[in-house]
Amino acid sequence: MKKLFLSTLLVGSLFAGASHAGYDGGQFGQHRWPHWYVGLTGSMNFVSDSDVTLGNRGVGTVAFQDGYGLAGSIGYTPGPSGTLLDYTRFEFEIGHRMNDLENFAAGGRYDRISGEVKSYSYMANVFFDFDTQTRVSPYVGGGLGLSTMTLESSTLSIEDEDNVFAYQAMVGLGWQPESLLNTVLQVGYRYHATTSPSFADTAGRNFEHDYNTHNIEAGARFRF
């Protein structure tokens, strides 16, 4: 009976500790089950103006309108190990970004153009959460992967896609509400870019431009 009592007390203590482990870093959230999470993020997406080459010849600069981005991820946090891995997250992310074309500039002339550029990215990310011993946890991260770029424009006579290398860097703040122990809300900034995609127009010429984006984002992570 004494052993049963002690065992029950031990199990109860473990569950009580888990129910009060509320933070997303340090001695709290990173050091207990669950280690898996899913994330959802929405963003405002700003694409930098880009020089354009057509048939390997520089022809001007293209500008993009502000757009939006959406992303979903699944991640894992190791630990406890007593190392920096306790504050590290690894995740796979699928993202989508869309921006309309705005104008094409060449020789001091600006012409409005129709169309849109879309990106579907598949990224492997690594994040580091800073332990502040509070419910607020700053984070930094980076990722590498692949992006399928699509350009559709009747003005440019292009409807084509290209697969290119993608990379990104992230920084932001996570906040864990007291009433939602397995949920982390976050806001941040993300720089997402690719190598230059190449699209073929109806005349068979290659249309190339850079793709560098700045993203202001907000989202949430849910442990399970």
Buried (B, 14 or more C-beta within 10 A) or exposed (E): EEEEEEEEEEEEEEEEEEEEBBBBBBEBBBBBEEBEBBBEBBBEBBBEBBBBBBEEEEBBBBBBBEBEBBBBBBBEBBBEEEEEBBBBBBBBBBBBBBBBBBBBBEEEEEEEBEBBBBBBBBBEBBBBBBBBEEBBBBBBBBBEBBBBBBBBBEEBEBBBBBEBEBBBBBBBBBBBEEEEBBBBBBEBEBBBBBBBBBBBBEEEBBBBBBBEBBBBBBBBBBBE
